Amino acid sequence: LTHYPEIAEKLLKSGMYVLVLYGHTHQAKQEQDEETLIANPGAIKDSSYAVYDTKTKKFEVKSI
């Protein structure tokens, strides 16, 4: 978990993680490479949050 997408990209490229989360851009986004999901839950000010299911490995952005 990191605030900055640049650091998240480095973590993704390391191949050491199954999930990398970041913020900063305040835009909900998710991408999957071979092993790792990299995701941003969006902005709290826009009333969005995310849920990650560890069994299905599904990341879902939700709104309040």
C-alpha positions in Angstrom: 0.0 0.0 0.0 1.4 3.3 -1.0 0.1 6.8 -1.8 2.0 7.4 -5.0 1.4 5.5 -8.3 5.1 5.7 -9.2 6.0 3.7 -6.2 3.1 1.3 -6.9 4.5 0.7 -10.4 7.9 -0.2 -8.9 6.2 -2.6 -6.4 4.3 -4.2 -9.3 7.4 -4.7 -11.4 9.2 -6.3 -8.4 7.0 -9.4 -8.8 6.9 -9.7 -5.0 3.2 -9.0 -4.4 -0.2 -10.3 -5.3 -1.9 -6.9 -4.7 -0.6 -3.3 -4.8 -2.8 -0.5 -3.8 -2.2 3.2 -4.3 -4.1 6.6 -4.2 -2.9 10.1 -5.0 -4.7 10.4 -8.4 -8.1 9.9 -6.8 -9.3 8.0 -9.9 -10.6 4.4 -9.5 -8.5 2.1 -11.6 -7.3 -1.5 -11.7 -4.9 -3.4 -13.9 -3.8 -7.0 -13.7 -0.4 -8.4 -14.9 0.6 -12.0 -14.7 0.7 -12.2 -10.9 -0.2 -8.9 -9.5 -3.3 -6.7 -9.3 -2.5 -3.0 -9.0 -5.5 -0.9 -8.0 -6.7 2.6 -6.9 -10.0 2.7 -4.9 -10.8 6.3 -6.1 -11.5 9.3 -4.0 -13.2 9.5 -0.6 -14.5 12.9 -1.6 -16.5 11.2 -4.4 -17.8 8.7 -1.9 -16.0 5.7 -3.4 -14.3 2.9 -1.7 -13.2 -0.6 -2.7 -13.5 -4.1 -1.5 -10.9 -6.8 -2.3 -12.0 -10.4 -1.9 -9.0 -12.5 -1.0 -10.6 -15.8 -2.1 -11.7 -14.7 -5.5 -9.0 -12.0 -5.9 -11.7 -9.6 -7.1 -11.3 -5.8 -6.5 -14.6 -3.9 -6.7 -15.0 -0.2 -6.4 -18.3 0.9 -4.7 -20.1 4.1 -4.1 -21.9 5.3 -1.0 
